[in-house]
């Protein structure tokens, strides 16, 4: 911790250093000094935090709007979805204003944070693209909220390892919104992703039963992460049926 905080100048959300596993260190003068330094940097970053959207203008016929997962950033999202860019799409990223730790950000499921994703989608909604795909890792729930709570839409939606607490209370409403807006949904989830596989299967089942256009790809042996190599099934996000 001393190396991270003092030498590398890292910082963490306060709750990270308030973890019960660290309880034996609570009250230790050295630990408390490091914690205070970290909390000061966190507060500084929190006050400076703002949503960042990479889009600067239309550069291709197809747009992919990519959302990072919690504990990630826009650079990671761009790297994950880069194969779609190599396939000819314009990939642009939305980065949350909510800080997580040094260089990393998170989304809050508070009914408000999704508005940052909606703001980005609103900017490009009438930018003249022939096709728009929205893509998200883990916190793709922000994209579902945008589709449910706003008049914004896309042609295709790709959710990798989808953490979607929204479904617990609004699954039927989500399905109706996706059907009404005629969004083709692509779900990808690892068979070892104990956090999200049930959510992915729930959304697939509900959409399939409602007659929605939905595809589910289960990735053998994969935990809660992006696959090391993107398969051709992802290209359906940027190619016409």
N, C-alpha and C positions, 0 to 999 in steps of 0.2 A: 504493500500500500504506500509506503514511503517513496519507493521508486516511482510508482505511478503518479502520485500527487506532487511530489517535490521535484523529481528529475524530469518527468515527461509532461508535467502540468496538466494531467487529466483531472476530470471531475465527474461526479455521479449524482443522480437524483438522491435526495436525502434519505428516502426509504431504503435504498440499497445498503447504506452503511448503518441502517437501523435494524438490519436483519437479525432475527433471533440467534442465528448461528454465530454471530459476532458478540453475543452477550458477554462472554468472559472478558472482552476487551473494554466494555463500557466503563467509563470512569478512569481508564488508564490515560495519563496525561499526554503521552505521545499520540495515542489513537485519537483522543479528543481534539488535539491540535490539527491533525490531518483531516479529521472530519469537518472542522470549522473552515479550513481552507477550501475544501471541496464544496461545501455548502455556499460559500461566498461566490465561487466561480459559477455554480449552478444558478444562483439568483441573478448574476450578471447576464448569463446566457438566456435565462428565462425572460428577462425584461427586453432583451434585444431580439427575441424570437419573432419571426414573421414567415408567412407562407411564401414559398418560392416556386414559381412556375417557369419552366425553361423555354416555353414557346415564344418565338419572336416573329413568326409569319409562316405562311403556307409554303412548303418546300417539296411537297409530293402530293399524289392523288389520294393517298390513304394515310390517316393519322392514327397512331396508337398513343393513348393517354395512359401513362403508367403511374401507379401508386405504390410506394414502398411499404414494407411491413414495419411493425414496431421494432425499435432498436436498429433500424437501418437508415438509409438516406437516399437522396435522389440519384447519386452516383451508382449505388448498388442496384437500384431499379433499372437504370439505363443499361447496366452491364447484363442483368438478367434477361431483358427483353431485346437485347442487341441483335439476335438472329432475325427478328422481324424487320429491323432496319436494313439488314443486309439483303432481305427479300424485297426491298423497295419501299417500305413504309417509312413515314416520318415518326420517330418515337420522341415523345416529349414527357417530362416528368413533373409531378407535383410533390413538393416537400412540405411536410407539416410544420407549423410554427411552434409546436410543442416539443421542447427539448427533452432528451432522454439521458444522454451522457455525452462525453466529448465527441463531437462530430456526428452524433446519432440523434434520431428524432422518433416520435411516437404519435399515435392517434388516440384520442380519447373517445369513448363510446358514450358521450354525454348528450347526444342530440344536437350538438352545436358544431363540433369539430369537422363534421362532414361538409359543412358549408364551404370550407376551403377547397375541397375537391369540386364542389358544385361551381364555385367561382371560376375555377380553371376551365371546367367544361363549358361554362357559359361564354367565356372568351372565344372559344374556337367553334361554338355551335354553328355559326353562320359564316365560317371562314372559307367556304367553297370547296370543302373536301368531298370527293366522290363517295368515300367510305370512312366511317369512324369506328374504331375499336377501343374499348376501355379495358385495361388490364391491371390486375392487382395481386400482390403476394400477401397472404395472411390477412392484412387489414383491408382487403378488398371490400369489406363490409361498408366502407365509406362510399364505394361506388353504388352498392345496392341502395343505400340511403339516398343518394343523389337521384337515382331512378325512381324511388318511391315517393320522395318528398318534394320533388321539383318537376317542372314540365320538360326538363332536359332529357335527351335520349341519345342512343348510339345504335350502330348496326349490330355489333357483336360485343359480348362481354366475356372476358377470360379471367377466371379466378383460380390462382394456384394456392393450394393449401388454405382454403378459405375459412378464416375465423369469422363467423357470422352470427353473433349473439342477437342480431335483429330478428332472426328467424324464430326465436323462442316465443315472441309475442305477435309478430307480424308476417308470418310465413305466407298465409293466404293472400294478404295484401301485396306482398312482394311479387307473388306469382301473377296476380291480376295485372300489376303494373308492367311486368315484363311481357305478358301476353298482349296487353293493349298497345304497347309500344313496339311490338314485334321484334324484340331483341333476341338474337340467337346467343345462347349461353353455353360456354365451354368450361367445364369444371375439371380440375386436375388435382389429385391428392395421393400422397403416398400411403401404401397399405400399413405402414408402421407409424403413421401420423395420428397418435392417440388423441391429440388435441382437436383435430379437424375432420377426421374421416366421417364421423357420424353426421356432422353438419353438412358436408358435401353430399352424402347420400340422402339426407333429408331434403335438401333443396332439389336434387335431381329427381327424387321420387315425387315430390309435390308438383314440380313443373311438368314432369312426364305425364302424371295423372291428369293435369289440367290441359294437356295437349300442347304444351309449349315446345319450342325448339331448343332442346337441351342435349348435351353430350357429356358423359362422365368418363374420364380416363383415370384408372387406378394404376399407380406406379409402384411396382413390386419392390419391397424392401426399403422404400424411401420414408424417412421421418419428416418432421416439420421443416422443410427446406425446399429450395428451388432445385430441380434436377440438374445434375452436372452437365447434361447435354439435352438441349431442347429438341424434341422429336418433330416429325413433319405434321403431326396432328395440331400443333400450335399455329401452323400457317393458315389454317382455316379462319383465323382471326383477321387476316388481311387479304384473303382472296375471295372472289365472288363465288357463290354457290354454282 
